[in-house]
Amino acid sequence: MSDYIIRATAANNQIRCFASTTRNLVEEARKIHGTSPVGTAALGRLLTAAGIMGTMMKGDNDSLSIIVNADGPMGKIGVTADSKANVKGYISNPDFQNPPNYRGKLDVGGAIGNGTLKVIKDMGMKEPYIGTTGLITGEIAEDLTYYFATSEQVPTSVGLGVLMNKDNTVKQAGGFIIQLMPFADDDVVDKLEKNIKEISSVTSMLDEGLSPEDILKHILNGFDLEITASQPTLYHCGCSRERISKALISVGKKELQDMINEGKEIEVNCHFCNTNYTFDIDQLKKLLSLATQ
């Protein structure tokens, strides 16, 4: 089954909600970065969330990044998404492994540690929107729930999950984001909170065969759910030799000249897709000439 995200409303537009299945794109990320099970879970949760949050943006050229910068052994994790739910990401220490937590689950919070979660939204304005919050648990879903409440002032419930096979491939991955509108009635709020407390984990629901539509029907049981859109989501980098060349030109004439003076070809690695781009001395000289124009 292809990965996709659905958008829906409920309770006469008092609730807006999203759900996704992302097994294929998380598996693609695992292959690219060679992540351990806990690394796959951490990066996969963040990629899933970014895809959903990307679809919340309106402009065709809008994009967002989510960066987790913490003191744990996993290191820095960053993901980027556009409004079409194309996502990509990187992780500093992809092969780090730690023991399971007390519940026997992958200990993502322990691997990430303490730090901050930053959301950057580029919506074509003069300056991008930047919201930064402290990490609550390092488990990603709770941290994003806190981010929405504090930085965007939107009561939100975020559920994210990645389930691994014994051979370290991805068995299930997906998530949901449920948000209350400012005009939501108290009885709607109470019923939604009760429903959310009673649901199982995202991966449990996916592993039972529930689709994103089924997940929202389950969470919003008793509400008039209306699915309004469906959007494919996939891991897509989009880097190219031309883009890397422009990046090298942007570092400046002095830096390019220093590279040329060293007399060696350079290799530039895209940290989103692990593609290597090699530039020999003649190619660097050509870039320098473009930088001086």
N, C-alpha and C positions, 0 to 999 in steps of 0.2 A: 504494500500500500504506500502511495506517495505521501510525503509530509504536507500538511496543510494546517491553516489556522482558520477558525470560524469566529465571526463577530455576531453578537446577539444582544437583544434587549429583553427586559422582563418587567413585570409589575407596572405596566403602562409607562415605560421609559424611565422608571425610577431606579432601575438597575441596568448597567451596561456590563457585558461580559465577553470574555474571549477564552478559547480553548484550542490546544494544538496537539498534534502528534509529530514528533521530530526524530524518530529513530534513525532514519537514513542520514540526516544531516549531522547528527551527533556521531554516528559511526564514521562518516567521512572525516570529521574533525579528529576522531581517535586515530584513524589511519595516517592522516597528515602529520600529526604531532607526536604519535607514538606514546599516547598517554597511558598511565597506569589506571586501574579501575577508579581510584579516588580522584585522579586527575580528569578522567573522562566525565565523572559525575559533576565535578565542579565546573568545568568548562561547558559541559552539555546543559546544565541548568541555566547558566548565564546566556548561552546562545539561544535557548528556548525563550527565555524572558525577553531578550533583545528583539527576536523576531516578532513577538506579540506587540511589544511597545513600538516597534517600527510601523506596524499597521495602524497604530493610533495617530500617526502623523498624516497631515493632509496633502502636503506638496509633493510632486513627483520627484523633486530633487532633495527633499528633506532626508536627514540621516541622524542617527544617534549612536553614541558610544556609552558603554558601561564599563567602568574600570574599578576593579577591586585591588586596593593597594594595602597589603597587610604584612605583619611580621612573622607569619608562619612559614614553614619550610616549602610550601607550594609556590611562594613568591607571588608576583604580580599576575593578574589575569585581566585581559581586556577583550571586549567584543564590540563589533560594529554592525549596525543594521540599517537598511534603507526602508523607505515606505512601502516597498514591494516585498518585504520580508526576506530579502537576501541577507544572509548573515555570514560573518567570518570572525575569527578570534585567535588569540594566542595565550600561552601560559608559560611562565618563566621556568618552572621545574616540572615538566610534564610527566617524568617517570618516578616522581616521589611516591612512596607507598608508606602507609601507617596501619596499625592494627584497627580492627573495627571498633565502633563505639560500644557503649554498655548494652545497647539494644541489638548488637550484632550487625549493624548497618555500616556502610561506608562513612568514615568520620571526616566529612568535608570540612566541618567547622574547625576541627583540630588541625587539619592540614593548612587551612587558611590563616587562622589565628586572629589577632586583633588589628583593627585598622579602619579604613574608610571605604565607602562606596560612592563613586562619583558618576553622575549621569550628565552627559553633554549632548545637547540637542542643537543641531545646525538646521535652522529653518529659513535660511536665506536672509536673515536680519543682519544688522551691522555687527552685532556680537552674538555668539551662541549663548543659549541658556545653559547654565551650569548649576547643578544641585549636588551638594555633598552632605552625606550623613555618616555617622559612625556605624560600624558593623555591630549588629545585635548578637547574632549567633555565629556568623560566618557560613551558615547553611544556605545562603542566597535568597530563598523565598521569604523568610522572615525579615531579612535585611531590606528587600525591596518593598515589602509591606510597610515597614517603618519609613522608608524613603518617600513613598506616596503620601503617607500621613503627614510627614513633617515638611517636605519640600514642595509638594503640590497640593497639600491640604485636601486630599481626596481619600475618604475611608475605603480601604482596599484590602482584599484577601488574595494572596498570591500562593499558588501551589505549583511546585516544580519537582520533577523526578527523572532519574536515569537508573534503569535496572540493567545489570550486566549478566551476560552468560558466563559460564565457568571458563570458557576459552578467551575471556577478556573482550569479546565483541559485545555490541550493544543489543540488548534484547528488547527493551522498551524505553521510550523517552517522550516527554511531553509536559504540558502544564496548563494552568488556567490563571486568569486574572479577572476578579469580580470587583466591580466598583459601584458604590452608592452615589447617586446624584444628590445635590444639596437639598432638593425638595422632597426627598424620600420620607414617607410616613414612618412613624415610630413602629407601627405593627409590621411594616415591611422589613425594617431594620432588625427587629426582634426575631422574626421568622427566618430571615437569611442567616443570622448568627447561629441560630439553632441548627439549621441545615448544615452549615459548614462544620460545626462541631461533630456532627454525626458521620461525616464522610470518611472513607479510608484514604490511603495515600494515592497520589496520582499514578504511580507505577502499579499499584495493586489494581486500580480500575482499568488501566490499559492492558494489564496482563490477563484480566478477566475477559478481555475482548471488547471493552467499551471504546467507542469512537469519541472524538471530541464532542460531537452532538450529544451522545449518550451521557458523557460526563456532565455537560451543562444541564441536561434534563434531570440528572440525578441530584446535582447540587441545588438546582432551582425547582425542586419538587414542590408543587403547590402554587407555582407562579405561572403566568401566561408567557412562556418563553417564545420569542420570535427570532429565528435565525435570519440575519440580514445580509450576510456576505461570507464568502469563502475565498481564501487566498493561499496559493501554494507557497511553501517556504523551503529554502534550500541553502546549503553552504556554497557560497560563491565569493571568490576573492576579487577577480577583475584586474589584477596587476598585469603589467605588460612591460616589455623592454622600453617602450616609449615613456611610460609613466616613471620608471626608474631613472631614465635619462634626465627627465625634467627635475626629478628630485636631486640628482647629482649636480645639475646646473644651479639649483637653488642654494646649494651649500656655500657657493661663493667662489670667486676667481682664485683667491689665495689657497684655499683648501684643494681645489682642483690642480693648481700648479704644484702644490706639495706632493700630491699623488703621482703626478707625471715625473717629478724630480726623483722619486724613489725608484723609478725605472722598472716597476713590476705591474703586471695586470692586477686589477682588483676584482673581488667577487662580492656582490651585494645579494643578501638573502632577504626574501620577503618573509617576515615572521608570521604572516597570516596563512600562507600556503606552502612555505618551505621551498619555493622555487629559487634557484640560484641564477643570477645574471652576471656574466663575466665581461669586463671591459678592458681591452688591451690599451697600450700607450697611445696608439694612433686614434683610437676611439675617444680616449680621454682628451686628447688635443682638440678633436672636433668639438667636444662638449665645451671646452674652454673657449674656443672661438665663438661659439653661440652665446656663452655667458658674457663675453665682452661686447656683444652687439648692442 
